[in-house]
């Protein structure tokens, strides 16, 4: 997945104030089908210093610079003071009524942006506007819990690309470390003949035989299998 942050060249009526600290990311929906320019003009019409969100994520996956990464936004109700210590991300759409499913392009762009920001500011929490104020934002159909898991949708997963760059021995060591770190006991299912070889190859750790797996986990196992076969063919 290739995402980037575009600068739409917005002009602000007044000088913007820089944040002294950044302690969280707050996500919103626009409650409108607006691009960043229309959102910017609407917020100016309300007497604000331009767009209140630090970033705007469109339905087509376009990520645009809004108020700016390092500036105080105007996205969360002032009484709680969250604007001065948070990054606000506004997502195009009406996720309380009209829009019931977020497009994959927008979802993955949002997850990418959050990962990017956490790479800069550390593992700061991701919250919805409604977690800090009396509002329905970002809407009852906004996939907030899914976003907070920070896993991409679909098969083209940035995490999978990272797996592609690992050797088989590195993959096996990661699995071993995860088992030791989590205190996980390999089930009796994993001890059966044939399964041990799969675990040794680093394809699966053999846990949760009856549990659900995410698409990312399935894809990761497939990539590990493909890498094993590629090494055999070589």
C-alpha positions as CSV (number, residue, x, y, z in Angstrom):
1,X,0.0,0.0,0.0
2,X,1.4,3.3,-1.0
3,X,0.0,6.4,0.7
4,X,1.4,9.9,1.1
5,X,0.3,13.1,2.7
6,X,-0.7,15.8,0.1
7,X,-0.4,19.5,0.8
8,X,-3.4,21.2,-0.8
9,X,-1.9,24.6,-0.3
10,X,-4.5,26.0,2.1
11,X,-4.3,29.6,3.2
12,X,-5.2,30.5,6.8
13,X,-6.7,33.8,7.9
14,X,-4.4,34.1,11.0
15,X,-1.1,32.6,12.3
16,X,-1.5,29.1,13.6
17,X,-0.5,28.1,17.1
18,X,2.0,25.3,17.6
19,X,1.2,22.5,20.0
20,X,3.5,22.2,23.0
21,X,2.8,18.5,23.3
22,X,1.0,15.6,21.5
23,X,-0.6,13.0,23.7
24,X,-3.4,11.4,21.6
25,X,-5.0,11.1,18.1
26,X,-8.7,11.9,17.8
27,X,-10.7,10.7,14.8
28,X,-13.8,12.3,13.5
29,X,-16.2,12.1,10.6
30,X,-17.1,15.3,8.7
31,X,-20.8,14.6,8.7
32,X,-20.6,15.7,5.1
33,X,-19.4,14.5,1.7
34,X,-16.8,17.3,1.4
35,X,-13.3,17.4,0.1
36,X,-10.6,19.3,2.0
37,X,-11.1,22.6,0.2
38,X,-14.9,22.7,0.9
39,X,-14.3,21.7,4.5
40,X,-11.7,24.5,4.9
41,X,-14.0,27.1,3.5
42,X,-16.9,26.0,5.7
43,X,-14.8,26.2,8.8
44,X,-13.7,29.7,7.8
45,X,-17.3,30.7,7.4
46,X,-17.9,29.6,11.0
47,X,-15.3,32.1,12.1
48,X,-12.5,29.5,12.6
49,X,-8.9,29.9,11.5
50,X,-9.5,27.5,8.6
51,X,-10.0,23.7,8.7
52,X,-10.1,22.5,12.3
53,X,-8.7,19.0,11.6
54,X,-5.0,18.5,11.4
55,X,-5.5,16.0,8.5
56,X,-8.3,15.1,6.1
57,X,-8.9,11.6,4.8
58,X,-11.1,11.4,1.7
59,X,-13.2,8.4,0.7
60,X,-10.9,7.6,-2.2
61,X,-7.9,7.3,0.3
62,X,-6.4,10.7,-0.4
63,X,-4.7,12.0,2.8
64,X,-4.4,15.8,2.9
65,X,-2.7,18.2,5.3
66,X,-5.3,20.3,7.1
67,X,-4.4,22.6,10.0
68,X,-1.0,21.0,9.9
69,X,0.8,18.2,11.9
70,X,2.4,20.5,14.5
71,X,-0.4,23.0,15.0
72,X,-3.3,23.3,17.5
73,X,-6.5,22.2,15.8
74,X,-10.2,23.0,16.4
75,X,-11.7,19.6,16.2
76,X,-12.8,18.7,19.8
77,X,-14.9,20.7,22.1
78,X,-12.7,23.3,23.9
79,X,-13.8,22.8,27.5
80,X,-11.8,19.5,27.8
81,X,-8.6,21.1,26.4
82,X,-8.0,18.2,24.0
83,X,-7.2,20.5,21.0
84,X,-4.0,21.7,22.6
85,X,-2.5,18.2,23.0
86,X,-4.0,16.1,20.2
87,X,-4.0,15.5,16.5
88,X,-7.4,15.6,14.9
89,X,-8.2,13.5,11.8
90,X,-11.4,14.3,9.9
91,X,-12.7,11.5,7.6
92,X,-15.1,12.4,4.8
93,X,-18.5,10.9,5.2
94,X,-21.6,10.7,7.3
95,X,-21.1,7.7,9.4
96,X,-24.0,8.3,11.7
97,X,-26.6,7.8,8.9
98,X,-25.9,7.8,5.2
99,X,-22.5,5.9,5.1
100,X,-22.7,2.5,6.8
101,X,-19.5,1.0,5.5
102,X,-16.2,2.8,5.2
103,X,-14.5,2.2,1.9
104,X,-11.3,0.1,2.1
105,X,-9.3,2.9,0.5
106,X,-10.3,5.4,3.2
107,X,-10.0,2.9,6.0
108,X,-6.5,1.8,5.0
109,X,-5.4,5.4,4.4
110,X,-6.6,6.3,7.9
111,X,-4.7,3.3,9.5
112,X,-1.6,4.2,7.5
113,X,-1.8,7.8,8.7
114,X,-2.2,6.8,12.3
115,X,0.7,4.4,12.1
116,X,2.8,7.2,10.5
117,X,1.9,9.6,13.3
118,X,2.6,7.1,16.0
119,X,6.0,6.5,14.4
120,X,6.7,10.2,15.1
121,X,5.0,10.8,18.4
122,X,5.2,7.3,19.9
123,X,2.4,4.9,20.8
124,X,-0.2,7.5,21.7
125,X,-3.8,6.4,22.0
126,X,-6.3,6.7,19.3
127,X,-9.8,7.9,20.4
128,X,-13.0,8.9,18.8
129,X,-14.4,12.4,19.3
130,X,-17.3,10.9,21.4
131,X,-14.7,9.5,23.9
132,X,-14.0,13.1,25.0
133,X,-17.2,15.0,24.4
134,X,-21.0,14.7,24.3
135,X,-21.3,13.9,20.6
136,X,-22.1,11.0,18.3
137,X,-19.0,11.7,16.2
138,X,-17.5,9.9,14.5
139,X,-20.9,8.1,14.0
140,X,-22.4,4.8,15.0
141,X,-21.2,3.2,11.7
142,X,-17.7,4.5,11.9
143,X,-15.4,1.5,12.4
144,X,-13.6,2.9,15.4
145,X,-12.7,-0.4,17.1
146,X,-11.4,-1.8,13.8
147,X,-9.3,1.3,13.2
148,X,-7.9,1.1,16.7
149,X,-6.6,-2.4,15.9
150,X,-4.4,-0.7,13.3
151,X,-4.6,-3.6,10.9
152,X,-5.1,-3.0,7.2
153,X,-8.0,-4.4,5.3
154,X,-7.5,-6.7,2.3
155,X,-4.5,-8.8,1.1
156,X,-2.1,-5.9,0.4
157,X,-0.8,-5.5,3.9
158,X,2.1,-3.3,4.8
159,X,2.9,-5.7,7.7
160,X,3.0,-8.6,5.1
161,X,5.5,-6.6,3.1
162,X,7.7,-6.5,6.2
163,X,7.3,-10.3,6.6
164,X,8.5,-10.7,3.0
165,X,11.8,-9.1,4.0
166,X,12.4,-11.6,6.9
167,X,14.4,-14.8,6.6
168,X,12.7,-18.1,7.6
169,X,14.9,-18.2,10.7
170,X,13.8,-14.7,11.7
171,X,10.2,-15.7,11.3
172,X,10.7,-18.8,13.5
173,X,12.5,-16.8,16.1
174,X,9.6,-14.2,16.2
175,X,7.1,-17.1,16.7
176,X,9.3,-18.6,19.5
177,X,9.6,-15.2,21.2
178,X,5.9,-14.6,21.0
179,X,5.1,-18.0,22.5
180,X,7.6,-17.3,25.3
181,X,6.5,-13.7,25.9
182,X,2.8,-14.5,25.9
183,X,3.2,-17.7,28.0
184,X,1.2,-19.5,25.3
185,X,0.9,-23.3,25.6
186,X,0.8,-25.1,22.2
187,X,-2.4,-27.1,22.0
188,X,-2.7,-30.9,21.6
189,X,-3.9,-30.2,18.1
190,X,-0.5,-28.6,17.3
191,X,1.3,-31.7,18.6
192,X,-0.2,-34.0,16.1
193,X,1.9,-35.5,13.3
194,X,2.5,-33.1,10.4
195,X,1.6,-30.0,12.4
196,X,5.0,-29.9,14.1
197,X,6.6,-29.4,10.7
198,X,4.3,-26.5,9.9
199,X,5.3,-24.8,13.2
200,X,9.0,-25.5,12.6
201,X,8.7,-23.9,9.2
202,X,7.3,-20.8,10.8
203,X,4.0,-20.9,9.0
204,X,1.8,-21.2,12.1
205,X,2.4,-21.3,15.9
206,X,-0.3,-24.0,16.3
207,X,-2.4,-22.0,18.8
208,X,-6.1,-21.2,18.7
209,X,-7.1,-24.3,16.6
210,X,-10.8,-23.6,17.0
211,X,-10.6,-19.8,17.1
212,X,-11.2,-17.1,14.5
213,X,-8.3,-15.7,12.5
214,X,-8.1,-12.4,10.8
215,X,-7.5,-11.9,7.1
216,X,-4.0,-10.5,8.0
217,X,-3.1,-13.7,9.9
218,X,-4.3,-15.9,7.0
219,X,-2.3,-13.8,4.5
220,X,0.8,-13.9,6.7
221,X,0.6,-17.7,6.9
222,X,0.2,-17.9,3.2
223,X,3.3,-15.6,2.6
224,X,5.3,-17.7,5.0
225,X,4.3,-20.9,3.1
226,X,5.2,-19.2,-0.2
227,X,8.6,-18.2,1.1
228,X,9.2,-21.7,2.3
229,X,8.3,-23.1,-1.1
230,X,10.3,-20.5,-2.9
231,X,13.3,-21.5,-0.8
232,X,12.7,-25.2,-1.6
233,X,12.5,-24.5,-5.4
234,X,15.7,-22.5,-5.2
